[in-house]
Amino acid sequence: MERIQSNVEQGSGFQSARLEIPARHTRGSRASSISSTGKDGNSTKKKRRGGTRRKTGCSTCKSRHSRCDEKKPICGNCERLNLECVQSDFISHSEFSSGFDTPTPTPTPAPAPAPGDGGSPYFPPPETQASTWDAFRTQMQGLGNHIQGLEMISNNSRPPTDAFTYMNVSTPAGTIDTVSSASTVALTSETAFLLQAYVKTVATWMDLMDHTSTYQLSIPRLILSSPLLFHCICAFTAKHLALANSGQNTFWEPIARQHYGESLRMLIDTLNGSNHGQALTATILMSSYEMVSSAGLEDRRHFLGAMMLIKSQNITARSRGVDRANFWIYVRHEISIALTSEQPLLMDPDGWQVQWEQGETREDVLGNHVLWILARVINLVYGKDNDVEVSSRKREALLQEMEDWRAGLSDNFVGVPYGDEDEDGFKKVYFPVTAAAVAAFWYHVARILLYAEPVLNPFHASQVQDHAIKITNIAMSEFPDSFRVFATHGLYYAAKHIHGLGRKARIWHILNVIEAQLGYHTRSVGKRLQDLLYDQGV
């Protein structure tokens, strides 16, 4: 990797980009600290200290089989060895309720319904829950007679890729879309700040493709009468603040975990009851928190609960209001992880019930349209269809569909170049509407997928280069944080296929800046690219 590092230092003005991942200390490098010299001059090993084994240490120490002192935000080992200290966070069964003066209250368990009585399933108290996935997995076990294909996943902590594709979740009895006014929220100066920060930061991420600004306008109206949504929003916002600006505000971390613990407890209570009205919005927020907290370990577990509620409440692309907003946020989550894992989406796009009107002009609606096409492209490219001739025909059909979509676009979807072209051939572009820029970005990603994944078609090599440059042009331009967060996984495919180490380094730098400024983990994307370059002998 020395060649890439040298290119950044001497090339295009991105000297701050760090393209090498520091080598981790191995057990062998610790030999001198483990052994000591006895009186006879012979080396003797120190005995391991006794004591109770800790279960809430950081993941870095666990992976190194080292004793963690659990110091926050950086444990002693990681600070001493200059390692990245990855906290266990929601993976730990009890961490969300530890370390605070006031313990998280435990709900009184409801009796499990008798088989076939139509009652709500019992959820165990939050001490046994690690994340939202655990809560919904328990529900699936309680609703075995309502879910087709449950036997495929009931005994697995991590479900197989296609398990949920064949599930049929019946609608919970008594589900209504209302908010109980019996409970109110008491604000403090701290939580009031978090609610204000939410509207200006992560809420804009959620409303990226929603001109009605559901999460900025509609959801805040529900917060003060919904403690569940209140704690979900405080948790997600505090987590973002703790990670943003290169993690300079880590004092928000325990606050985020405390609100997350309360959110999980309340979500379990909600799922145990008959009113699931706010469960989907809460699950979307909590799964977003979990994905941000996972330090790049993109796992489908984080949004499987949301998928269950979407299917059980028959929410589709034709839904309205908050349901519609939640549906498309879920879609973006699943597209991101499908691209990371290079696997098909769990929720088949052919069942989304999409309906597009001829002459549509709203940029968010047209942007969601291209996401629907992109989802089908992903399923084709990474699906199990091994028939080359059939796959080729389907690719051609999708390419034509994308061109039909593009033909009906307004001038808002045409990026206007500005400034000078730099030495790597990149040039910034301007779009008057962010959703139009997002749509154009993913249009180019979809074209690369059809031309070059999983194997590059040499006939389209020049077109792949053109689309990769256009993707980078958009990504390096001045767009809101919401766009930059969603663009990370698409940038990998531009960097993978674009020619020239200097150009790859530029994209790598964009990813580094996104993580440093916004706290959205991109190092795993960079690591994928680094591994690819190693495999290619670069």
LOLUMKOL-370921 format. One record per atom (N, C-alpha, C): x, y, z. Coordinates in steps of 0.2 Angstrom, whole numbers, plus 2048, in hexadecimal, padded with zeros to 3 digits. Example, Ala and Ser with C-alpha at 12.3 -4.5 7.8 and 13.67 -1.06 7.14 Angstrom:
LOLUMKOL-370921
8427E4827;83E7EA827;8427F0827;8407F5823;8447FB824;840800827;
end
This chain:
LOLUMKOL-370921
8047FA800;800800800;804806800;80B806800;80F80C800;80E8107FA;80C80D7F4;80B8117EE;8058157EF;8008137F2;7FA8177F3;7FC81D7F8;7FF81C7FD;801821802;8058267FF;80A8247FA;80E8297F7;80A82D7F2;80582A7EF;80182E7EA;7FD8347EE;7FB8327F4;7F78377F7;7FB83D7FA;80183B7FC;8068407FE;8088457F9;8098427F3;80C8477EE;8078497E9;8018477E9;7FD8487E3;7F884E7E4;7F184C7E5;7EC8507E4;7EA8557EA;7EE8567EE;7EC85B7F4;7E98587F9;7E88517FA;7E484E7FF;7E984A804;7EE84E806;7F384C80B;7F0849811;7EA84B813;7E8848819;7E5841819;7E483E813;7E1838812;7E6833815;7E482E819;7E882981B;7E5822818;7E981F814;7E7819810;7EA813813;7ED813819;7F080D81C;7EC80C823;7EA806824;7E780482A;7ED80282F;7EE805835;7F3803839;7F37FC83B;7F97F983B;7F97F283C;7F87F1844;7F47EC845;7F27EA84C;7F87E784F;7F97E8856;7FE7E585A;7FC7DD85A;8017D9859;7FF7D2859;8017CF860;7FF7C9861;8017C6868;8097C6869;80C7C5863;8147C4863;8177CB865;8147D0863;8177D7865;8167D886D;8127D4870;8107D6877;8157D187B;8197CD878;81D7C887C;8217CB882;8247D1880;8297D4885;8257D788B;81E7D988A;81B7DB890;8177D5894;8177CF891;8147CA894;8197C6899;8207C6896;8257C289A;8297C789E;82D7C48A3;8317C88A7;8377C38A8;83D7C68AB;8437C28AC;8437C18B4;8447BB8B5;8457B98BC;84C7BA8BF;84D7B88C5;8537B98C9;8597B58C5;8577AF8C2;85C7AB8BF;85E7AD8B8;85B7B28B6;85C7B58AF;8577B28AA;8537AD8AC;84F7AA8A7;8487AE8A6;8467AD8A1;83F7B189F;83A7AD8A2;8357B08A6;8307AD8A9;8297B08A7;8247AD8A6;81E7B08A5;81A7B28AB;8177B88AA;8137BA8B0;80C7B68B0;80A7B58B6;8037B28B7;7FE7B78B5;7F97B48B2;7F37B98B0;7EF7BB8B7;7EE7C18B7;7EA7C38BD;7E37C08BD;7E17BF8C4;7DB7BC8C5;7D57C18C5;7D07BF8C7;7CA7C48C7;7C47C28C2;7BF7C58C3;7B97C38BF;7BA7C68B8;7B87C18B3;7B97C38AC;7B47C88AA;7B67CD8A7;7B27D38A5;7AE7D189E;7A87D389E;7A47D2898;7A27D8894;7A47DE896;7A27E4893;7A87E8890;7AE7E4890;7B47E888D;7B37E9886;7B77ED883;7B77EF87C;7B87E9877;7B67EA871;7B67E586C;7BE7E486A;7C17E986A;7C87E9868;7CC7E486D;7CB7E5874;7CF7E1879;7CC7DA878;7C67D9877;7C37D2876;7C77CE870;7C77D286B;7CA7CF865;7D27CD866;7D57D186A;7DC7D086C;7DD7CC872;7D77C9875;7D87C587B;7DB7C9881;7DA7CF881;7DD7D3886;7D87D588C;7DB7D6892;7D67D8897;7D57E0896;7CF7E2896;7CD7E9895;7CB7EC89B;7CD7F289C;7CC7F68A3;7C57F98A2;7C27F989C;7BB7FC89B;7BB80389C;7C180789B;7C180E89C;7BE811895;7BA816896;7B6819891;7B9820890;7B982388A;7B7820883;7BC81B880;7C381B883;7C8817880;7CB813886;7CB80D886;7CE80988B;7D580A88C;7D8807891;7DF808892;7E480588D;7E27FF88B;7E67FB886;7E67FE87F;7E080187D;7E0804877;7E380A877;7E380E87C;7E681487D;7EE81387D;7F080E880;7F780D881;7FA80B87A;7F7806876;7F9803870;7F780786A;7F380D86B;7F1811866;7EC80D861;7E8809864;7E3805860;7DC809860;7D880785B;7D180985B;7CD805860;7CA809865;7C680686A;7BF805868;7BD800866;7B67FE864;7B27FC86A;7AD80086C;7A97FE872;7A47F9870;7A37F5875;79E7EF873;7977F2872;7957F7875;78F7FB874;7897F6874;7857F686F;77E7F2870;7807EB86F;7867E986D;7877E186D;7877DF874;7897E2879;7897E0880;7827E0883;7807DA886;7797D9888;7777DE88D;77C7E1891;77A7E5897;77D7EC897;7817ED892;7847F4892;7807FA892;77A7F988E;7767FF88D;773801894;7737FC899;7707FE8A0;7757FF8A5;77C7FF8A3;7817FF8A8;7858068A8;7888088AD;78C80E8AD;7888148AF;7828148B1;77E81A8B2;77B81A8B9;77A8208BC;7788208C3;77181D8C4;76D81E8BF;76681C8BF;7658158BB;7648108BD;76480A8B9;75D80A8B5;75E8078AF;7588068AB;7538028AE;74D8048AE;7488008B1;7467FA8AD;7447F48B0;7437EE8AD;73B7ED8AC;7397EC8A6;7317EB8A6;72F7E58A9;7297E48AB;7267DE8AE;7247DA8A8;7277D48A8;7267CF8A3;71E7CE8A2;71C7CE89C;7157CC89B;7147C489A;70F7C189C;70F7BA89B;70E7B8894;7117B3892;7117B188B;70A7AF889;7087B1883;7017AF881;7017A7880;6FB7A5881;6FA79D87F;6FA79D878;6FC797875;6FD79686E;6F679786B;6F679B866;6F079C862;6EB7A1865;6ED7A486A;6E87A986D;6E87B086A;6EC7B1865;6ED7B7862;6F07BD866;6F27BC86C;6F57C1870;6FC7C386D;6FF7C8871;7057CB86F;70B7C6872;7107C586E;7157C1871;7197C4877;71C7C087B;7207C3880;7277C487E;7297CA880;7307CC87F;7347CC886;73A7C9887;73D7C988D;7407CF88E;7417D1895;7447D7897;74A7D9893;74C7E0893;7517E288F;7587DF891;7597DD897;75F7DA899;7627D4894;75D7D1891;75F7CB88D;75F7CE885;75E7D4884;75E7D687D;7647DA87C;7677D8876;76D7DC874;76C7E186F;7677E186B;7657E6866;75E7E5864;75B7E985F;7557E885D;7537E185A;7597DF857;7587D8853;7567D3858;7597D385E;7577CE863;7507CE866;74D7D4866;7467D5868;7427D2863;7437D485C;73F7D1857;7407CA856;7467C7857;7477C0857;7437BC85C;7427BF862;73E7BC867;7367BC865;7347C2861;72E7C285F;72C7BD85A;7317BC855;7307B6850;7307B0853;7337AE858;7337A885C;72C7A785F;7297AD861;7227AD864;71D7AC85F;71E7AE859;7197AE853;71B7A984E;71D7A3850;71F79E84C;71A79C847;71479C849;70E799845;70C79F840;70F7A5841;70D7AA83C;7127AC837;7187A9838;71E7AB833;7207A582F;7207A5829;7227A0825;72A7A1824;72D79B825;73579B824;73879D82B;73479D830;73879E837;73D799839;73B793837;74078D839;74778E836;747793831;74E79482E;752798832;74F79C837;7537A183A;7527A1842;74E79D845;74C79D84C;75279B850;75679784D;75C794851;76379884F;76279D84C;7687A1849;7687A884C;76E7AA84F;76F7B1852;76F7B584C;7727B3846;7737B7840;76F7B483B;7697B6838;7657B3833;7697B282D;7677AD829;76A7AC822;7677B181E;76B7B2818;7697B8814;7627B8811;75F7B380F;7597B380C;7537B0811;7547B0817;74F7AE81C;7497B281C;74A7B981C;7447BD81C;7417BE815;7447BC810;7407BD80A;73A7B9809;7397B380D;7337AF80C;72F7B0812;7307B5816;72C7B581D;7257B881B;7207B681F;71A7B981E;7177BB825;7187C1827;7167C382E;70F7C682E;70B7C3832;7047C5833;7047CC837;6FF7D0835;6FE7D6838;6FC7D5840;7007D9844;6FF7D884B;6F87DA84D;6F47D7852;6EE7D9854;6EE7E0857;6E97E4855;6E87EB858;6EE7F0857;6F17EF851;6F67F484F;6F37FA84D;6F4800850;6F280684E;6F780B84D;6F7810849;6FC815849;6FA81C84D;6FB81B853;6F9820858;6FF82185D;6FF826861;704827866;70082886C;702825871;6FE825878;70182C87B;6FC83087D;6FD836881;6FE835888;6FD82F88A;6FD82E892;704830894;70A82F890;710830893;71383688F;71683A893;71A840890;721840892;72584488F;72C845890;72E84B893;73284A898;73585089C;73B852899;73C858896;74285A893;74785D898;74D85C897;75385F89A;757863895;75B867897;75F86B893;76386688E;765861891;76985C88C;765859887;75F856889;75B853884;75885887F;75785E881;75486387D;759865878;76086587A;765866875;765860870;76485A872;76585486E;75F855869;75985786B;753857866;75585C861;758862863;75986785E;75F865859;76486185C;76985F858;76685A853;762856855;75F850851;75C85384A;75885984B;75585C845;75A85E840;760860843;76586383E;76A85E83C;76A85883F;76F85383C;76C84D83A;76B84883E;76984183C;762841839;75E84683B;757846837;757848830;75C84C82E;75D84D827;760847823;764843827;76683C824;75F838822;75B838826;755834825;750837820;75083D81F;74C84081A;750842813;75583E812;75983F80C;75583F806;75083A805;74C8397FF;74483A801;74383F805;73C841808;73B848808;73884B803;737852803;732855808;72E85080B;72A852810;72D853817;733851817;73885181D;73484E823;732848823;72E844828;73284482E;73984382E;73C842834;73E849837;73E84E833;740855836;73A858838;734857835;72E85A837;72885683B;727850838;72284C83B;724849841;729845841;72C842847;72D84684D;73084C84D;731850853;72A852856;724852852;71E854855;71C84E85A;71E848859;71C84285D;721841863;726845864;72C843869;729844870;726849871;72484B878;71F84787B;71B844876;71683F879;718838878;71E836876;72082F874;72782F877;72782C87E;72E82B881;73282687D;72F822879;73381D875;737821870;73382586C;737829866;73C82E869;73A83186F;73E835872;745832874;74582C877;74B829879;74F827872;74B82486D;74F822867;752828864;74F82E864;752834860;758836864;75783686B;75D83886F;76383486E;76282D86E;76782886D;76B829867;767829861;76A82A85B;76E83085A;76B83685C;76E83C85C;77583D860;77483A866;77A83A86B;780836868;77E830865;78382C862;78682F85C;782833858;785837852;78A83C855;78884085A;78C84585D;793842860;79283C863;798839866;79D837860;79B83585B;79F833855;7A2838851;79E83D850;79F84384B;7A684684D;7A884A848;7AE84E84A;7B484A84D;7B584584A;7BB84084C;7BA83E853;7B483D855;7B383B85C;7B583F862;7B5846860;7B784B866;7B284C86B;7AC84A86A;7A784B86F;7A5844872;7A9840875;7A8839877;7A383987D;7A383F881;79E83F887;79783E885;79583E87E;78E83C87C;78D83587C;79383187C;79282987C;78E826881;78F827887;78B82488D;78482788C;78382D88B;77C83088A;77982C884;77C82B87F;779827879;77782087C;77B81C87F;77A816881;774816886;77481B88B;76E81B88F;76781B88C;767820887;761821883;75F81B87F;76481887D;763811879;76080C87D;76380B883;760806888;759807889;75780E88A;75080F88C;74C80E886;74F810880;74B80E879;749807879;74E80387A;74E7FC879;7487F987E;7497FB884;7447F9889;73D7FB887;73C801885;735803883;73380087C;7387FF878;7367FB872;7337F4873;7367F1878;7347EA87A;72D7EB87D;72C7F0881;7257F1884;7207F287F;7227F687A;71D7F8874;71B7F1870;7207ED86F;71F7E786B;71B7E286F;71C7E2876;7187DE87A;7107E087A;70F7E7879;7087E9879;7057E8872;6FF7EB872;6FB7EB86C;6FB7F1867;6FE7F686A;6FF7FC866;7067FD863;7077FB85D;70E7FB85A;70F801855;70B807857;70B80C852;712810851;716810856;71C814855;72280F855;721808855;726803855;72A80484F;728805849;72C805843;73180B843;72E811845;732817845;73881684A;736813850;73B812855;74080D853;73E808850;74380384D;747805848;74580A843;74980D83E;74E811842;74C815847;75181984A;75681584E;754810851;75980C855;75D807851;75B80584B;75F801847;764806844;76280C843;767811840;76D813845;76B81384C;770814851;77480D851;771808850;775801851;77A80184B;778803845;77D80383F;782808840;78180E843;786813844;78B810849;78880D84E;78C80A854;790804852;78F80184C;7927FA84B;7997FB848;79B801847;7A2802845;7A47FE83F;79F7FF83A;7A07FB833;79E7F4833;79C7F1838;79A7EA838;7927EA836;7917EC82F;78B7EC82D;7877E582D;7827E5831;77F7DE832;7777DF831;7757DA82D;76E7DB82C;7697DA832;76C7D8837;7687D883D;7657DE83F;7687E483E;7677EA840;7607ED83E;75E7EA838;7577ED835;7527E7834;7547E1836;74F7DC835;7487DD839;7497E083F;7437E2842;73E7E783E;7417EC83B;73E7F0837;73A7ED831;73E7E882F;73B7E4829;7357E082B;7357DD831;72F7DA834;7297DE835;72A7E4837;7257E9838;7227EB832;7267ED82D;7247EF826;7207E9823;7227E3824;71E7DE821;7177DD825;7187DD82B;7127DC82F;70C7E182F;70F7E782D;70A7ED82D;7087EF825;70B7EA821;7097EB81A;70C7F2817;7117F4819;7147FB817;7187FA811;7177FE80C;71A7FD805;71C804802;71E8047FC;72080A7F9;71A80F7F8;71480C7F8;70E8107F7;70B8137FE;70E811803;70C81480A;70D81B80A;70A81E80F;70A826810;70D828816;70F82E817;71183181D;71782E820;71782D826;71D82A82A;71E823827;71981F826;71A818823;71E81881D;71D81D818;72081D812;72881F813;729824818;72F826819;73382181C;73181D821;734817824;73681281F;73181181A;73280C815;73980D811;73981380F;73F81580B;74681680F;745817815;74B817819;74E81081A;74980C81B;74B80581C;74E802815;74B80480F;74E802809;755805808;75780B80A;75D80D80A;76280980F;760808815;764804819;7657FD816;7617FA813;7627F3810;7667F380A;7657F9806;76A7F9800;7717FA802;7727FE807;7797FF80A;77C7F980C;7797F5810;77C7EF812;77C7E980D;7777E9808;7787E5802;77E7E67FE;7807EC7FD;7867EE7FA;78C7EC7FD;78C7ED804;7917EB808;7937E4808;78D7E0809;78E7D8809;78E7D5802;78C7D97FD;78C7D77F6;7877D17F6;7817D27F9;77C7CD7F9;7757D07F7;7707CC7F5;76A7CF7F3;7667D27F9;7617D77F8;75D7DA7FD;7597D4800;7577D5806;7537D0809;74B7D1807;74A7D7807;7437D9805;7437DA7FD;73F7D57FA;73F7D57F2;73C7DC7EF;7407DF7EB;73D7E67E8;7377E57E4;7367DF7E2;7307DD7DE;72A7DD7E2;72B7DD7E9;7257DD7ED;7247E47F0;7277E97EE;7277F07F1;7207F37EF;71D7F17EA;7177F47E8;7187FB7E6;71E7FC7E2;71F8037E0;71A8057DA;71980C7DA;71580E7D5;7178157D3;7198167CD;71C81C7CA;7178207C5;7168267C6;71282A7C1;71682D7BC;71382C7B6;7178307B0;7178377B1;71C83A7B0;71D8417B1;71F8447B8;72183F7BC;7228417C3;7288467C3;72884B7C7;72D8507C7;7318507CE;72E84E7D3;73184E7DA;73784A7DA;73D84E7DC;74384A7DC;7448457E1;7408457E7;7418407EC;73D8397E9;73883A7E6;7348357E3;7388317DE;73B8357D9;73F8337D4;74582F7D6;7488327DC;74E82F7DF;74C8287E2;7468287E5;7448217E8;74381C7E2;74181F7DD;74081A7D7;7468177D5;74C81B7D4;7528187D2;7558147D8;7538157DE;7558107E3;7528097E2;74B8097E0;7488037DE;74B7FF7D9;74D8037D4;7518007CE;7587FD7D1;75B8017D5;7627FF7D8;7617F97DC;75C7F87E0;75A7F27E4;75A7EC7DF;7567ED7DA;7557E77D5;75C7E57D2;7607EB7D0;7677E97CD;76B7E57D2;76B7E77D9;76F7E47DE;76D7DC7DE;7667DB7DE;7647D47DF;7667D07D8;7667D37D3;7687D07CD;7707CE7CD;7737D37CF;77B7D37CE;77D7CE7D3;77A7CE7D9;77D7CA7DF;7787C47E1;7737C37DC;76F7BD7DD;7727B77DB;76D7B17DB;7707AB7DA;76E7A87D3;76C7AD7CF;76B7AB7C8;7717AA7C4;7737A47C2;7797A27BF;7797A27B7;7737A37B5;7727A27AE;7747A97AA;77A7A87A7;77D7AE7A4;7787B279F;7757AE79B;7717B1796;76B7B4799;7687B179E;7627B47A1;7647BB7A5;76A7BA7A8;76D7C07AC;76E7C67A7;7717C47A1;7727C979C;76C7CD79A;7677C9799;7617CC796;75E7D179C;75E7CF7A2;75B7D37A8;7607D97A9;7667D87A8;76A7DE7A8;7687E47A3;7677E179D;7667E6797;75F7E9799;75A7E579C;7547E879D;7547ED7A2;7587EC7A7;7597F17AD;75D7F77AA;7627F67A6;7657FC7A3;76080079F;75B7FD79B;756801797;75280479C;7508017A1;74B8047A6;74E80A7A9;75580A7AB;7588107AE;7588167A9;7598147A2;75981979D;75281C79C;74D81879D;74681B79D;7458207A3;74881E7A8;7478227AE;74B8297AD;7518287AB;75582E7AA;7528337A4;74E83079F;74C83479A;74683979C;7438377A2;73D83B7A4;73F8407AA;7468417AB;7488457B0;74884D7AE;7488517B3;7488587B2;74F85A7B2;7508617B1;7578637B1;75A8637B8;7568637BD;7598627C4;75E85C7C5;75D8577C0;7618517C1;7678517BD;7688577BA;76E8577B6;77485C7BA;7798587BC;77E85C7BF;7828617BB;7838677BE;78686C7BB;78D86D7BD;79286B7B9;79986C7BB;79B8737BD;7A08737C2;7A287A7C3;7A98797C6;7AD87F7C5;7B487F7C7;7B987B7C2;7BF87A7C3;7C48777BF;7C48707C0;7C586C7BB;7C78657BB;7CE8647BF;7CE8607C4;7D485F7C7;7D985A7C3;7DF8597C6;7E48557C3;7E284D7C2;7DD84B7C6;7DA8447C6;7D48447C1;7D28497BE;7CC8497B9;7C684A7BD;7C584C7C3;7BF84D7C6;7BD8547C6;7B78557C6;7B485C7C6;7AD85C7CA;7AD8617CE;7A78627D3;7A18637CE;79B8617D1;7958627CD;78F8657D2;78B8697CF;78586C7D3;77F8697D1;77B8677D6;7748657D5;76F86A7DA;76A86D7D7;7668717DB;76286E7E0;7618677E0;75D8647E5;76185D7E7;76285C7ED;7678577F0;7648507EE;75D84F7EE;75B8497EC;75C8477E5;75D84C7E1;75F84B7DA;7668497D9;76A84B7DD;7718497DD;7728427E0;76E8407E5;76E83A7E7;76B8357E2;7668377DE;7648327D9;7698317D3;76C8377D1;7718367CC;7778327CF;7798337D5;77F82F7D8;77D8277D7;7778257DA;77681E7DA;77481B7D3;7728207CE;77181E7C7;77881B7C5;77D81F7C6;78481D7C3;7868177C7;7858167CD;7878107D1;78380A7CE;77D80B7CC;7798057CA;77C8037C3;77E8087BF;7818067B8;7888037B9;78C8057BE;7928017BF;7907FA7C1;78B7F97C6;78A7F27C8;7887EE7C2;7847F07BD;7827ED7B8;7877EB7B3;78C7F07B2;7927EF7AE;7977EB7B0;7987EB7B7;79F7E97BA;79E7E47C0;7987E27C2;7987DE7C8;7947D87C6;7967D27C8;79C7D17CC;7A27D17C8;7A27D07C2;7A87D07BD;7A77D67B8;7AC7D97B7;7AC7DF7B2;7AB7DC7AB;7A67DF7A7;7A57DE7A0;7AA7E279C;7AF7E0799;7B47E4796;7B17E9791;7AC7E778E;7A87EB789;7A67F178C;7A57F2792;7A27F8795;7A77FB79A;7AE7F9799;7B37FC79D;7B380479D;7B3807797;7B380E797;7AD81179A;7A780E79A;7A181179D;7A28107A4;7A580B7A7;7A680A7AE;7AA8107B1;7B08127AD;7B48177AF;7B081E7AF;7AC81F7AA;7A88257AA;7A38267B0;7A08207B2;79B8217B7;79F8217BE;7A581E7BF;7A981F7C5;7AB8267C6;7AD8297C0;7AF8307C1;7A98357C3;7A38337C0;79D8377C2;79B8367C9;79C8307CB;79A82F7D2;79F8337D7;7A58337D5;7AA8377D9;7A983E7D9;7A78417D3;7A68487D2;7A084A7D7;79B8467D7;7958487DB;7978477E3;79B8427E4;79D8417EB;7A18467EE;7A68497EA;7AA84E7EC;7A88557EC;7A18567EA;79E85D7E9;79B85E7F0;7988647F0;7958677F6;78E8657F7;78D8607FB;78685D7FC;78585C804;77F85C806;77E85B80D;780854810;781854817;78484E81A;77F848819;779849818;774843817;776840810;77884380B;77A840805;78183D806;786840809;78C83D80A;78C83680E;788836813;787830817;78482A812;77F82B80E;77C82680A;781824804;786828803;78A8277FD;7908237FE;791821804;79781D806;798817803;792813803;79380C800;79380C7F8;7908117F5;7918127EE;7988147EC;79B8187F0;7A281A7EE;7A78147EE;7A680F7F2;7AA8097F1;7AA8067EA;7A58067E6;7A58037E0;7A88087DB;7A880F7DC;7AC8137D8;7B38127D9;7B58127DF;7BC8117E1;7BF80A7DE;7BA8057DF;7BC7FE7DD;7BE7FE7D5;7BA8027D1;7BB8017CA;7BF8077C7;7BF80C7CA;7C38127C7;7CA8107C6;7CD8137C0;7D48127BF;7D88177C2;7DE8157C5;7E381A7C8;7E381A7CF;7E98197D2;7E98197D9;7E88207DC;7E98257D9;7E882C7DB;7E082D7DC;7DD82A7D7;7D582B7D7;7D28277DD;7D58217DD;7D381D7E3;7D48207EA;7DA8237EA;7DC8277F0;7D782D7F2;7D58307ED;7D08367EE;7CA8337F0;7C782E7EE;7C182B7F0;7C28297F8;7C78257F9;7C9823800;7C9829804;7CC82F802;7CC835806;7C5837808;7C0837803;7B9839804;7B6835809;7B782E809;7B582A80E;7B782C815;7BE82D816;7C182F81C;7BE83581F;7BD83A81B;7BA84181D;7B384081F;7AF83B81C;7A883A81E;7A8837825;7AC833827;7AD83082E;7AF835833;7B4839831;7B783D836;7B2843837;7AE845833;7AA84B834;7A3849836;7A0843834;79A841836;79983B83A;79F83883B;79E832840;79B82C83D;79A82C836;797826833;79D822830;79D81C833;7A3817832;7A481682A;7AA817828;7AB816821;7B2812820;7B5810826;7BB80D826;7BA806823;7B5803824;7B47FC821;7B37FC81A;7B0802817;7B0802810;7B780380D;7BB807811;7C280880F;7C680280F;7C57FE814;7C87F7815;7C67F2810;7C07F280D;7BE7EE808;7C37F0802;7C37F7801;7C77F97FB;7CF7F77FC;7D17F8802;7D87F6803;7D97EE802;7D57EA804;7D57E3803;7D57E17FC;7D17E57F8;7D07E47F1;7D77E57ED;7DA7EB7EF;7E07ED7EC;7E67E87EE;7E67E57F4;7EB7E07F6;7EA7DA7F2;7E47D87F1;7E27D27ED;7E57D37E5;7E47D97E3;7E67DB7DC;7EE7DC7DC;7F17DC7E2;7F97DC7E2;7FB7E47E1;7F67E87E3;7F87F07E2;7FC7F27E8;
end
